Amino acid sequence: MKDQYQGWLNAATAAERSPMWLLLMVLLNVVPGLDKNTVLNTFATAEECQIERNRIGVAMAEAYPYERDFVIVCQLSSRHGA
């Protein structure tokens, strides 16, 4: 049982230390009642985040061609380094 617990603890510690990339929607204008930054998803790598950012960016540009009050960005979580 002790070995099983130690294995779980090691996996949890490794996951906590590995980078976590956040896909964010950042509002460029202040909107009462809304947070400026909204986490849309999390990813293990910058590449995965960038692929999804590009996909969402294209879809949003097509759906809202005249809206320029937000950006979709990837950012390394401050809890995980950098």
PDB file with SEQRES, HELIX, SHEET and CRYST1 records, atoms N, CA, C and O in Angstrom:
SEQRES   1 A   82  MET LYS ASP GLN TYR GLN GLY TRP LEU ASN ALA ALA THR          
SEQRES   2 A   82  ALA ALA GLU ARG SER PRO MET TRP LEU LEU LEU MET VAL          
SEQRES   3 A   82  LEU LEU ASN VAL VAL PRO GLY LEU ASP LYS ASN THR VAL          
SEQRES   4 A   82  LEU ASN THR PHE ALA THR ALA GLU GLU CYS GLN ILE GLU          
SEQRES   5 A   82  ARG ASN ARG ILE GLY VAL ALA MET ALA GLU ALA TYR PRO          
SEQRES   6 A   82  TYR GLU ARG ASP PHE VAL ILE VAL CYS GLN LEU SER SER          
SEQRES   7 A   82  ARG HIS GLY ALA                                              
HELIX    1 AA1 LYS A    2  ARG A   17  1                                  16    
HELIX    2 AA2 ALA A   46  ALA A   63  1                                  18    
HELIX    3 AA3 SER A   78  HIS A   80  5                                   3    
SHEET    1 AA1 3 ASN A  37  PHE A  43  0                                        
SHEET    2 AA1 3 TRP A  21  LEU A  27 -1                                        
SHEET    3 AA1 3 PHE A  70  LEU A  76 -1                                        
CRYST1    1.000    1.000    1.000  90.00  90.00  90.00 P 1           1          
ATOM      1  N   MET A   1       0.831  -1.196   0.000  1.00  0.00           N  
ATOM      2  CA  MET A   1       0.000   0.000   0.000  1.00  0.00           C  
ATOM      3  C   MET A   1       0.868   1.248   0.000  1.00  0.00           C  
ATOM      4  O   MET A   1       0.555   2.238  -0.661  1.00  0.00           O  
ATOM      5  N   LYS A   2       1.980   1.186   0.762  1.00  0.00           N  
ATOM      6  CA  LYS A   2       2.874   2.334   0.827  1.00  0.00           C  
ATOM      7  C   LYS A   2       3.458   2.650  -0.549  1.00  0.00           C  
ATOM      8  O   LYS A   2       3.551   3.820  -0.921  1.00  0.00           O  
ATOM      9  N   ASP A   3       3.856   1.619  -1.317  1.00  0.00           N  
ATOM     10  CA  ASP A   3       4.407   1.821  -2.657  1.00  0.00           C  
ATOM     11  C   ASP A   3       3.370   2.437  -3.590  1.00  0.00           C  
ATOM     12  O   ASP A   3       3.699   3.301  -4.403  1.00  0.00           O  
ATOM     13  N   GLN A   4       2.127   1.997  -3.475  1.00  0.00           N  
ATOM     14  CA  GLN A   4       1.056   2.545  -4.311  1.00  0.00           C  
ATOM     15  C   GLN A   4       0.842   4.029  -3.983  1.00  0.00           C  
ATOM     16  O   GLN A   4       0.683   4.843  -4.892  1.00  0.00           O  
ATOM     17  N   TYR A   5       0.838   4.379  -2.715  1.00  0.00           N  
ATOM     18  CA  TYR A   5       0.684   5.773  -2.304  1.00  0.00           C  
ATOM     19  C   TYR A   5       1.856   6.611  -2.809  1.00  0.00           C  
ATOM     20  O   TYR A   5       1.659   7.718  -3.309  1.00  0.00           O  
ATOM     21  N   GLN A   6       3.092   6.077  -2.679  1.00  0.00           N  
ATOM     22  CA  GLN A   6       4.279   6.810  -3.131  1.00  0.00           C  
ATOM     23  C   GLN A   6       4.220   7.039  -4.641  1.00  0.00           C  
ATOM     24  O   GLN A   6       4.600   8.109  -5.115  1.00  0.00           O  
ATOM     25  N   GLY A   7       3.748   6.049  -5.402  1.00  0.00           N  
ATOM     26  CA  GLY A   7       3.607   6.200  -6.852  1.00  0.00           C  
ATOM     27  C   GLY A   7       2.614   7.289  -7.191  1.00  0.00           C  
ATOM     28  O   GLY A   7       2.862   8.099  -8.084  1.00  0.00           O  
ATOM     29  N   TRP A   8       1.492   7.320  -6.492  1.00  0.00           N  
ATOM     30  CA  TRP A   8       0.486   8.368  -6.721  1.00  0.00           C  
ATOM     31  C   TRP A   8       1.055   9.735  -6.370  1.00  0.00           C  
ATOM     32  O   TRP A   8       0.846  10.707  -7.096  1.00  0.00           O  
ATOM     33  N   LEU A   9       1.771   9.806  -5.258  1.00  0.00           N  
ATOM     34  CA  LEU A   9       2.363  11.069  -4.812  1.00  0.00           C  
ATOM     35  C   LEU A   9       3.385  11.575  -5.833  1.00  0.00           C  
ATOM     36  O   LEU A   9       3.416  12.767  -6.138  1.00  0.00           O  
ATOM     37  N   ASN A  10       4.224  10.673  -6.364  1.00  0.00           N  
ATOM     38  CA  ASN A  10       5.205  11.061  -7.382  1.00  0.00           C  
ATOM     39  C   ASN A  10       4.514  11.569  -8.646  1.00  0.00           C  
ATOM     40  O   ASN A  10       4.956  12.562  -9.225  1.00  0.00           O  
ATOM     41  N   ALA A  11       3.457  10.921  -9.078  1.00  0.00           N  
ATOM     42  CA  ALA A  11       2.723  11.350 -10.273  1.00  0.00           C  
ATOM     43  C   ALA A  11       2.078  12.713 -10.048  1.00  0.00           C  
ATOM     44  O   ALA A  11       2.103  13.565 -10.936  1.00  0.00           O  
ATOM     45  N   ALA A  12       1.510  12.921  -8.886  1.00  0.00           N  
ATOM     46  CA  ALA A  12       0.878  14.204  -8.577  1.00  0.00           C  
ATOM     47  C   ALA A  12       1.911  15.320  -8.523  1.00  0.00           C  
ATOM     48  O   ALA A  12       1.656  16.425  -9.003  1.00  0.00           O  
ATOM     49  N   THR A  13       3.063  15.045  -7.951  1.00  0.00           N  
ATOM     50  CA  THR A  13       4.128  16.046  -7.874  1.00  0.00           C  
ATOM     51  C   THR A  13       4.642  16.381  -9.263  1.00  0.00           C  
ATOM     52  O   THR A  13       4.873  17.553  -9.560  1.00  0.00           O  
ATOM     53  N   ALA A  14       4.828  15.391 -10.120  1.00  0.00           N  
ATOM     54  CA  ALA A  14       5.302  15.630 -11.485  1.00  0.00           C  
ATOM     55  C   ALA A  14       4.289  16.457 -12.267  1.00  0.00           C  
ATOM     56  O   ALA A  14       4.671  17.368 -13.001  1.00  0.00           O  
ATOM     57  N   ALA A  15       3.023  16.155 -12.121  1.00  0.00           N  
ATOM     58  CA  ALA A  15       1.981  16.911 -12.816  1.00  0.00           C  
ATOM     59  C   ALA A  15       1.956  18.357 -12.345  1.00  0.00           C  
ATOM     60  O   ALA A  15       1.737  19.271 -13.140  1.00  0.00           O  
ATOM     61  N   GLU A  16       2.178  18.564 -11.061  1.00  0.00           N  
ATOM     62  CA  GLU A  16       2.168  19.910 -10.509  1.00  0.00           C  
ATOM     63  C   GLU A  16       3.346  20.728 -11.030  1.00  0.00           C  
ATOM     64  O   GLU A  16       3.231  21.940 -11.209  1.00  0.00           O  
ATOM     65  N   ARG A  17       4.469  20.074 -11.271  1.00  0.00           N  
ATOM     66  CA  ARG A  17       5.673  20.764 -11.729  1.00  0.00           C  
ATOM     67  C   ARG A  17       5.707  20.957 -13.239  1.00  0.00           C  
ATOM     68  O   ARG A  17       6.407  21.846 -13.724  1.00  0.00           O  
ATOM     69  N   SER A  18       4.968  20.146 -13.995  1.00  0.00           N  
ATOM     70  CA  SER A  18       5.013  20.270 -15.450  1.00  0.00           C  
ATOM     71  C   SER A  18       4.278  21.536 -15.882  1.00  0.00           C  
ATOM     72  O   SER A  18       3.326  21.959 -15.226  1.00  0.00           O  
ATOM     73  N   PRO A  19       4.722  22.141 -16.988  1.00  0.00           N  
ATOM     74  CA  PRO A  19       4.108  23.386 -17.436  1.00  0.00           C  
ATOM     75  C   PRO A  19       2.627  23.199 -17.776  1.00  0.00           C  
ATOM     76  O   PRO A  19       2.213  22.145 -18.260  1.00  0.00           O  
ATOM     77  N   MET A  20       1.863  24.217 -17.519  1.00  0.00           N  
ATOM     78  CA  MET A  20       0.459  24.215 -17.901  1.00  0.00           C  
ATOM     79  C   MET A  20       0.212  25.492 -18.698  1.00  0.00           C  
ATOM     80  O   MET A  20       0.402  26.600 -18.197  1.00  0.00           O  
ATOM     81  N   TRP A  21      -0.205  25.320 -19.920  1.00  0.00           N  
ATOM     82  CA  TRP A  21      -0.505  26.452 -20.787  1.00  0.00           C  
ATOM     83  C   TRP A  21      -1.989  26.745 -20.722  1.00  0.00           C  
ATOM     84  O   TRP A  21      -2.814  25.835 -20.800  1.00  0.00           O  
ATOM     85  N   LEU A  22      -2.324  28.005 -20.580  1.00  0.00           N  
ATOM     86  CA  LEU A  22      -3.709  28.449 -20.500  1.00  0.00           C  
ATOM     87  C   LEU A  22      -4.106  29.106 -21.812  1.00  0.00           C  
ATOM     88  O   LEU A  22      -3.381  29.949 -22.340  1.00  0.00           O  
ATOM     89  N   LEU A  23      -5.249  28.718 -22.328  1.00  0.00           N  
ATOM     90  CA  LEU A  23      -5.837  29.402 -23.476  1.00  0.00           C  
ATOM     91  C   LEU A  23      -6.809  30.416 -22.902  1.00  0.00           C  
ATOM     92  O   LEU A  23      -7.791  30.048 -22.257  1.00  0.00           O  
ATOM     93  N   LEU A  24      -6.535  31.700 -23.137  1.00  0.00           N  
ATOM     94  CA  LEU A  24      -7.307  32.780 -22.525  1.00  0.00           C  
ATOM     95  C   LEU A  24      -8.019  33.624 -23.562  1.00  0.00           C  
ATOM     96  O   LEU A  24      -7.518  33.827 -24.668  1.00  0.00           O  
ATOM     97  N   MET A  25      -9.192  34.114 -23.196  1.00  0.00           N  
ATOM     98  CA  MET A  25      -9.818  35.196 -23.926  1.00  0.00           C  
ATOM     99  C   MET A  25      -9.614  36.433 -23.065  1.00  0.00           C  
ATOM    100  O   MET A  25     -10.022  36.468 -21.904  1.00  0.00           O  
ATOM    101  N   VAL A  26      -8.984  37.442 -23.639  1.00  0.00           N  
ATOM    102  CA  VAL A  26      -8.680  38.671 -22.913  1.00  0.00           C  
ATOM    103  C   VAL A  26      -9.547  39.786 -23.480  1.00  0.00           C  
ATOM    104  O   VAL A  26      -9.464  40.108 -24.666  1.00  0.00           O  
ATOM    105  N   LEU A  27     -10.378  40.372 -22.626  1.00  0.00           N  
ATOM    106  CA  LEU A  27     -11.198  41.508 -23.048  1.00  0.00           C  
ATOM    107  C   LEU A  27     -10.339  42.756 -23.061  1.00  0.00           C  
ATOM    108  O   LEU A  27      -9.618  43.028 -22.101  1.00  0.00           O  
ATOM    109  N   LEU A  28     -10.412  43.516 -24.145  1.00  0.00           N  
ATOM    110  CA  LEU A  28      -9.613  44.728 -24.276  1.00  0.00           C  
ATOM    111  C   LEU A  28     -10.332  45.947 -23.716  1.00  0.00           C  
ATOM    112  O   LEU A  28      -9.707  46.980 -23.477  1.00  0.00           O  
ATOM    113  N   ASN A  29     -11.632  45.834 -23.507  1.00  0.00           N  
ATOM    114  CA  ASN A  29     -12.430  46.913 -22.909  1.00  0.00           C  
ATOM    115  C   ASN A  29     -12.986  46.431 -21.576  1.00  0.00           C  
ATOM    116  O   ASN A  29     -13.264  45.244 -21.408  1.00  0.00           O  
ATOM    117  N   VAL A  30     -13.148  47.338 -20.644  1.00  0.00           N  
ATOM    118  CA  VAL A  30     -13.719  46.993 -19.346  1.00  0.00           C  
ATOM    119  C   VAL A  30     -15.219  46.767 -19.514  1.00  0.00           C  
ATOM    120  O   VAL A  30     -15.938  47.612 -20.047  1.00  0.00           O  
ATOM    121  N   VAL A  31     -15.666  45.609 -19.048  1.00  0.00           N  
ATOM    122  CA  VAL A  31     -17.086  45.271 -19.082  1.00  0.00           C  
ATOM    123  C   VAL A  31     -17.508  44.971 -17.649  1.00  0.00           C  
ATOM    124  O   VAL A  31     -17.052  43.985 -17.069  1.00  0.00           O  
ATOM    125  N   PRO A  32     -18.380  45.810 -17.063  1.00  0.00           N  
ATOM    126  CA  PRO A  32     -18.801  45.575 -15.681  1.00  0.00           C  
ATOM    127  C   PRO A  32     -19.373  44.165 -15.503  1.00  0.00           C  
ATOM    128  O   PRO A  32     -20.208  43.716 -16.288  1.00  0.00           O  
ATOM    129  N   GLY A  33     -18.917  43.492 -14.477  1.00  0.00           N  
ATOM    130  CA  GLY A  33     -19.422  42.161 -14.157  1.00  0.00           C  
ATOM    131  C   GLY A  33     -18.669  41.028 -14.830  1.00  0.00           C  
ATOM    132  O   GLY A  33     -18.929  39.865 -14.523  1.00  0.00           O  
ATOM    133  N   LEU A  34     -17.743  41.326 -15.740  1.00  0.00           N  
ATOM    134  CA  LEU A  34     -16.961  40.280 -16.408  1.00  0.00           C  
ATOM    135  C   LEU A  34     -15.492  40.413 -16.050  1.00  0.00           C  
ATOM    136  O   LEU A  34     -14.956  41.516 -15.943  1.00  0.00           O  
ATOM    137  N   ASP A  35     -14.850  39.257 -15.866  1.00  0.00           N  
ATOM    138  CA  ASP A  35     -13.408  39.260 -15.648  1.00  0.00           C  
ATOM    139  C   ASP A  35     -12.714  39.627 -16.948  1.00  0.00           C  
ATOM    140  O   ASP A  35     -13.184  39.275 -18.030  1.00  0.00           O  
ATOM    141  N   LYS A  36     -11.596  40.334 -16.843  1.00  0.00           N  
ATOM    142  CA  LYS A  36     -10.834  40.712 -18.034  1.00  0.00           C  
ATOM    143  C   LYS A  36     -10.271  39.473 -18.728  1.00  0.00           C  
ATOM    144  O   LYS A  36     -10.257  39.410 -19.957  1.00  0.00           O  
ATOM    145  N   ASN A  37      -9.806  38.489 -17.956  1.00  0.00           N  
ATOM    146  CA  ASN A  37      -9.241  37.251 -18.496  1.00  0.00           C  
ATOM    147  C   ASN A  37     -10.155  36.081 -18.185  1.00  0.00           C  
ATOM    148  O   ASN A  37     -10.584  35.900 -17.045  1.00  0.00           O  
ATOM    149  N   THR A  38     -10.448  35.289 -19.205  1.00  0.00           N  
ATOM    150  CA  THR A  38     -11.263  34.089 -19.024  1.00  0.00           C  
ATOM    151  C   THR A  38     -10.495  32.894 -19.558  1.00  0.00           C  
ATOM    152  O   THR A  38     -10.094  32.887 -20.722  1.00  0.00           O  
ATOM    153  N   VAL A  39     -10.284  31.881 -18.721  1.00  0.00           N  
ATOM    154  CA  VAL A  39      -9.593  30.669 -19.152  1.00  0.00           C  
ATOM    155  C   VAL A  39     -10.584  29.825 -19.953  1.00  0.00           C  
ATOM    156  O   VAL A  39     -11.636  29.429 -19.451  1.00  0.00           O  
ATOM    157  N   LEU A  40     -10.223  29.561 -21.207  1.00  0.00           N  
ATOM    158  CA  LEU A  40     -11.067  28.742 -22.070  1.00  0.00           C  
ATOM    159  C   LEU A  40     -10.705  27.269 -21.978  1.00  0.00           C  
ATOM    160  O   LEU A  40     -11.567  26.397 -22.090  1.00  0.00           O  
ATOM    161  N   ASN A  41      -9.389  26.993 -21.768  1.00  0.00           N  
ATOM    162  CA  ASN A  41      -8.935  25.606 -21.697  1.00  0.00           C  
ATOM    163  C   ASN A  41      -7.504  25.581 -21.183  1.00  0.00           C  
ATOM    164  O   ASN A  41      -6.866  26.629 -21.081  1.00  0.00           O  
ATOM    165  N   THR A  42      -6.992  24.401 -20.857  1.00  0.00           N  
ATOM    166  CA  THR A  42      -5.604  24.241 -20.442  1.00  0.00           C  
ATOM    167  C   THR A  42      -4.954  23.167 -21.309  1.00  0.00           C  
ATOM    168  O   THR A  42      -5.619  22.251 -21.792  1.00  0.00           O  
ATOM    169  N   PHE A  43      -3.632  23.300 -21.498  1.00  0.00           N  
ATOM    170  CA  PHE A  43      -2.888  22.370 -22.344  1.00  0.00           C  
ATOM    171  C   PHE A  43      -1.545  22.070 -21.707  1.00  0.00           C  
ATOM    172  O   PHE A  43      -1.022  22.867 -20.928  1.00  0.00           O  
ATOM    173  N   ALA A  44      -0.989  20.911 -22.046  1.00  0.00           N  
ATOM    174  CA  ALA A  44       0.312  20.509 -21.515  1.00  0.00           C  
ATOM    175  C   ALA A  44       1.458  21.170 -22.269  1.00  0.00           C  
ATOM    176  O   ALA A  44       2.539  21.355 -21.710  1.00  0.00           O  
ATOM    177  N   THR A  45       1.234  21.529 -23.540  1.00  0.00           N  
ATOM    178  CA  THR A  45       2.322  22.114 -24.325  1.00  0.00           C  
ATOM    179  C   THR A  45       1.862  23.407 -24.994  1.00  0.00           C  
ATOM    180  O   THR A  45       0.671  23.633 -25.207  1.00  0.00           O  
ATOM    181  N   ALA A  46       2.845  24.246 -25.319  1.00  0.00           N  
ATOM    182  CA  ALA A  46       2.554  25.493 -26.035  1.00  0.00           C  
ATOM    183  C   ALA A  46       2.008  25.195 -27.425  1.00  0.00           C  
ATOM    184  O   ALA A  46       1.132  25.908 -27.914  1.00  0.00           O  
ATOM    185  N   GLU A  47       2.518  24.150 -28.062  1.00  0.00           N  
ATOM    186  CA  GLU A  47       2.067  23.798 -29.413  1.00  0.00           C  
ATOM    187  C   GLU A  47       0.581  23.435 -29.424  1.00  0.00           C  
ATOM    188  O   GLU A  47      -0.164  23.894 -30.290  1.00  0.00           O  
ATOM    189  N   GLU A  48       0.150  22.615 -28.466  1.00  0.00           N  
ATOM    190  CA  GLU A  48      -1.277  22.252 -28.383  1.00  0.00           C  
ATOM    191  C   GLU A  48      -2.136  23.493 -28.184  1.00  0.00           C  
ATOM    192  O   GLU A  48      -3.190  23.635 -28.804  1.00  0.00           O  
ATOM    193  N   CYS A  49      -1.683  24.384 -27.323  1.00  0.00           N  
ATOM    194  CA  CYS A  49      -2.428  25.607 -27.046  1.00  0.00           C  
ATOM    195  C   CYS A  49      -2.512  26.475 -28.301  1.00  0.00           C  
ATOM    196  O   CYS A  49      -3.573  27.014 -28.617  1.00  0.00           O  
ATOM    197  N   GLN A  50      -1.399  26.606 -29.012  1.00  0.00           N  
ATOM    198  CA  GLN A  50      -1.353  27.444 -30.206  1.00  0.00           C  
ATOM    199  C   GLN A  50      -2.282  26.927 -31.302  1.00  0.00           C  
ATOM    200  O   GLN A  50      -2.934  27.718 -31.983  1.00  0.00           O  
ATOM    201  N   ILE A  51      -2.347  25.614 -31.476  1.00  0.00           N  
ATOM    202  CA  ILE A  51      -3.242  25.025 -32.469  1.00  0.00           C  
ATOM    203  C   ILE A  51      -4.689  25.395 -32.156  1.00  0.00           C  
ATOM    204  O   ILE A  51      -5.438  25.793 -33.048  1.00  0.00           O  
ATOM    205  N   GLU A  52      -5.077  25.263 -30.900  1.00  0.00           N  
ATOM    206  CA  GLU A  52      -6.450  25.597 -30.503  1.00  0.00           C  
ATOM    207  C   GLU A  52      -6.698  27.102 -30.584  1.00  0.00           C  
ATOM    208  O   GLU A  52      -7.790  27.523 -30.966  1.00  0.00           O  
ATOM    209  N   ARG A  53      -5.705  27.916 -30.232  1.00  0.00           N  
ATOM    210  CA  ARG A  53      -5.837  29.367 -30.346  1.00  0.00           C  
ATOM    211  C   ARG A  53      -6.099  29.765 -31.799  1.00  0.00           C  
ATOM    212  O   ARG A  53      -6.958  30.602 -32.075  1.00  0.00           O  
ATOM    213  N   ASN A  54      -5.365  29.168 -32.710  1.00  0.00           N  
ATOM    214  CA  ASN A  54      -5.560  29.466 -34.125  1.00  0.00           C  
ATOM    215  C   ASN A  54      -6.957  29.059 -34.591  1.00  0.00           C  
ATOM    216  O   ASN A  54      -7.615  29.802 -35.320  1.00  0.00           O  
ATOM    217  N   ARG A  55      -7.404  27.878 -34.167  1.00  0.00           N  
ATOM    218  CA  ARG A  55      -8.728  27.394 -34.563  1.00  0.00           C  
ATOM    219  C   ARG A  55      -9.824  28.331 -34.047  1.00  0.00           C  
ATOM    220  O   ARG A  55     -10.721  28.719 -34.795  1.00  0.00           O  
ATOM    221  N   ILE A  56      -9.745  28.684 -32.781  1.00  0.00           N  
ATOM    222  CA  ILE A  56     -10.760  29.557 -32.189  1.00  0.00           C  
ATOM    223  C   ILE A  56     -10.675  30.957 -32.785  1.00  0.00           C  
ATOM    224  O   ILE A  56     -11.701  31.589 -33.036  1.00  0.00           O  
ATOM    225  N   GLY A  57      -9.456  31.445 -33.011  1.00  0.00           N  
ATOM    226  CA  GLY A  57      -9.295  32.769 -33.600  1.00  0.00           C  
ATOM    227  C   GLY A  57      -9.960  32.888 -34.958  1.00  0.00           C  
ATOM    228  O   GLY A  57     -10.627  33.883 -35.239  1.00  0.00           O  
ATOM    229  N   VAL A  58      -9.784  31.884 -35.801  1.00  0.00           N  
ATOM    230  CA  VAL A  58     -10.415  31.880 -37.122  1.00  0.00           C  
ATOM    231  C   VAL A  58     -11.935  31.821 -36.995  1.00  0.00           C  
ATOM    232  O   VAL A  58     -12.646  32.557 -37.679  1.00  0.00           O  
ATOM    233  N   ALA A  59     -12.431  30.949 -36.123  1.00  0.00           N  
ATOM    234  CA  ALA A  59     -13.886  30.817 -35.946  1.00  0.00           C  
ATOM    235  C   ALA A  59     -14.503  32.111 -35.414  1.00  0.00           C  
ATOM    236  O   ALA A  59     -15.575  32.518 -35.863  1.00  0.00           O  
ATOM    237  N   MET A  60     -13.836  32.749 -34.469  1.00  0.00           N  
ATOM    238  CA  MET A  60     -14.360  34.006 -33.907  1.00  0.00           C  
ATOM    239  C   MET A  60     -14.324  35.123 -34.948  1.00  0.00           C  
ATOM    240  O   MET A  60     -15.256  35.924 -35.024  1.00  0.00           O  
ATOM    241  N   ALA A  61     -13.262  35.186 -35.746  1.00  0.00           N  
ATOM    242  CA  ALA A  61     -13.160  36.220 -36.787  1.00  0.00           C  
ATOM    243  C   ALA A  61     -14.270  36.056 -37.823  1.00  0.00           C  
ATOM    244  O   ALA A  61     -14.818  37.042 -38.316  1.00  0.00           O  
ATOM    245  N   GLU A  62     -14.598  34.800 -38.152  1.00  0.00           N  
ATOM    246  CA  GLU A  62     -15.684  34.552 -39.106  1.00  0.00           C  
ATOM    247  C   GLU A  62     -17.042  34.891 -38.502  1.00  0.00           C  
ATOM    248  O   GLU A  62     -17.902  35.457 -39.176  1.00  0.00           O  
ATOM    249  N   ALA A  63     -17.229  34.547 -37.243  1.00  0.00           N  
ATOM    250  CA  ALA A  63     -18.525  34.766 -36.586  1.00  0.00           C  
ATOM    251  C   ALA A  63     -18.749  36.230 -36.210  1.00  0.00           C  
ATOM    252  O   ALA A  63     -19.879  36.716 -36.251  1.00  0.00           O  
ATOM    253  N   TYR A  64     -17.685  36.925 -35.848  1.00  0.00           N  
ATOM    254  CA  TYR A  64     -17.784  38.318 -35.394  1.00  0.00           C  
ATOM    255  C   TYR A  64     -16.755  39.181 -36.141  1.00  0.00           C  
ATOM    256  O   TYR A  64     -15.776  39.624 -35.540  1.00  0.00           O  
ATOM    257  N   PRO A  65     -16.963  39.422 -37.436  1.00  0.00           N  
ATOM    258  CA  PRO A  65     -15.936  40.093 -38.240  1.00  0.00           C  
ATOM    259  C   PRO A  65     -15.643  41.535 -37.821  1.00  0.00           C  
ATOM    260  O   PRO A  65     -14.571  42.047 -38.144  1.00  0.00           O  
ATOM    261  N   TYR A  66     -16.536  42.192 -37.128  1.00  0.00           N  
ATOM    262  CA  TYR A  66     -16.324  43.600 -36.767  1.00  0.00           C  
ATOM    263  C   TYR A  66     -16.013  43.791 -35.291  1.00  0.00           C  
ATOM    264  O   TYR A  66     -15.898  44.927 -34.829  1.00  0.00           O  
ATOM    265  N   GLU A  67     -15.874  42.713 -34.549  1.00  0.00           N  
ATOM    266  CA  GLU A  67     -15.558  42.788 -33.122  1.00  0.00           C  
ATOM    267  C   GLU A  67     -14.048  42.759 -32.933  1.00  0.00           C  
ATOM    268  O   GLU A  67     -13.384  41.823 -33.376  1.00  0.00           O  
ATOM    269  N   ARG A  68     -13.515  43.760 -32.291  1.00  0.00           N  
ATOM    270  CA  ARG A  68     -12.080  43.826 -32.022  1.00  0.00           C  
ATOM    271  C   ARG A  68     -11.822  44.153 -30.554  1.00  0.00           C  
ATOM    272  O   ARG A  68     -10.823  44.787 -30.214  1.00  0.00           O  
ATOM    273  N   ASP A  69     -12.733  43.712 -29.691  1.00  0.00           N  
ATOM    274  CA  ASP A  69     -12.585  44.052 -28.273  1.00  0.00           C  
ATOM    275  C   ASP A  69     -12.116  42.877 -27.420  1.00  0.00           C  
ATOM    276  O   ASP A  69     -12.291  42.883 -26.201  1.00  0.00           O  
ATOM    277  N   PHE A  70     -11.514  41.856 -28.066  1.00  0.00           N  
ATOM    278  CA  PHE A  70     -10.954  40.729 -27.333  1.00  0.00           C  
ATOM    279  C   PHE A  70      -9.827  40.110 -28.159  1.00  0.00           C  
ATOM    280  O   PHE A  70      -9.754  40.299 -29.373  1.00  0.00           O  
ATOM    281  N   VAL A  71      -8.960  39.377 -27.486  1.00  0.00           N  
ATOM    282  CA  VAL A  71      -7.932  38.574 -28.147  1.00  0.00           C  
ATOM    283  C   VAL A  71      -7.922  37.196 -27.501  1.00  0.00           C  
ATOM    284  O   VAL A  71      -8.280  37.041 -26.334  1.00  0.00           O  
ATOM    285  N   ILE A  72      -7.509  36.203 -28.270  1.00  0.00           N  
ATOM    286  CA  ILE A  72      -7.347  34.845 -27.772  1.00  0.00           C  
ATOM    287  C   ILE A  72      -5.840  34.597 -27.703  1.00  0.00           C  
ATOM    288  O   ILE A  72      -5.147  34.737 -28.711  1.00  0.00           O  
ATOM    289  N   VAL A  73      -5.324  34.231 -26.524  1.00  0.00           N  
ATOM    290  CA  VAL A  73      -3.879  34.079 -26.332  1.00  0.00           C  
ATOM    291  C   VAL A  73      -3.559  32.804 -25.559  1.00  0.00           C  
ATOM    292  O   VAL A  73      -4.401  32.262 -24.843  1.00  0.00           O  
ATOM    293  N   CYS A  74      -2.328  32.343 -25.719  1.00  0.00           N  
ATOM    294  CA  CYS A  74      -1.782  31.264 -24.904  1.00  0.00           C  
ATOM    295  C   CYS A  74      -0.806  31.874 -23.925  1.00  0.00           C  
ATOM    296  O   CYS A  74      -0.008  32.741 -24.280  1.00  0.00           O  
ATOM    297  N   GLN A  75      -0.876  31.413 -22.688  1.00  0.00           N  
ATOM    298  CA  GLN A  75       0.012  31.949 -21.646  1.00  0.00           C  
ATOM    299  C   GLN A  75       0.396  30.832 -20.702  1.00  0.00           C  
ATOM    300  O   GLN A  75      -0.441  30.022 -20.303  1.00  0.00           O  
ATOM    301  N   LEU A  76       1.671  30.797 -20.349  1.00  0.00           N  
ATOM    302  CA  LEU A  76       2.139  29.831 -19.374  1.00  0.00           C  
ATOM    303  C   LEU A  76       1.567  30.191 -18.006  1.00  0.00           C  
ATOM    304  O   LEU A  76       1.663  31.341 -17.576  1.00  0.00           O  
ATOM    305  N   SER A  77       0.987  29.237 -17.335  1.00  0.00           N  
ATOM    306  CA  SER A  77       0.405  29.489 -16.017  1.00  0.00           C  
ATOM    307  C   SER A  77       1.479  29.988 -15.057  1.00  0.00           C  
ATOM    308  O   SER A  77       2.573  29.427 -15.004  1.00  0.00           O  
ATOM    309  N   SER A  78       1.178  31.024 -14.309  1.00  0.00           N  
ATOM    310  CA  SER A  78       2.146  31.568 -13.348  1.00  0.00           C  
ATOM    311  C   SER A  78       2.451  30.580 -12.226  1.00  0.00           C  
ATOM    312  O   SER A  78       3.487  30.697 -11.571  1.00  0.00           O  
ATOM    313  N   ARG A  79       1.589  29.633 -12.000  1.00  0.00           N  
ATOM    314  CA  ARG A  79       1.821  28.599 -10.974  1.00  0.00           C  
ATOM    315  C   ARG A  79       2.865  27.591 -11.414  1.00  0.00           C  
ATOM    316  O   ARG A  79       3.390  26.841 -10.591  1.00  0.00           O  
ATOM    317  N   HIS A  80       3.172  27.564 -12.710  1.00  0.00           N  
ATOM    318  CA  HIS A  80       4.027  26.506 -13.245  1.00  0.00           C  
ATOM    319  C   HIS A  80       5.310  27.037 -13.859  1.00  0.00           C  
ATOM    320  O   HIS A  80       5.830  26.446 -14.806  1.00  0.00           O  
ATOM    321  N   GLY A  81       5.815  28.108 -13.355  1.00  0.00           N  
ATOM    322  CA  GLY A  81       7.116  28.594 -13.820  1.00  0.00           C  
ATOM    323  C   GLY A  81       6.996  29.791 -14.725  1.00  0.00           C  
ATOM    324  O   GLY A  81       5.916  30.355 -14.901  1.00  0.00           O  
ATOM    325  N   ALA A  82       8.148  30.182 -15.313  1.00  0.00           N  
ATOM    326  CA  ALA A  82       8.320  31.311 -16.233  1.00  0.00           C  
ATOM    327  C   ALA A  82       7.985  32.624 -15.654  1.00  0.00           C  
ATOM    328  O   ALA A  82       8.092  33.645 -16.334  1.00  0.00           O  
TER     329      ALA A  82                                                      
END                                                                             
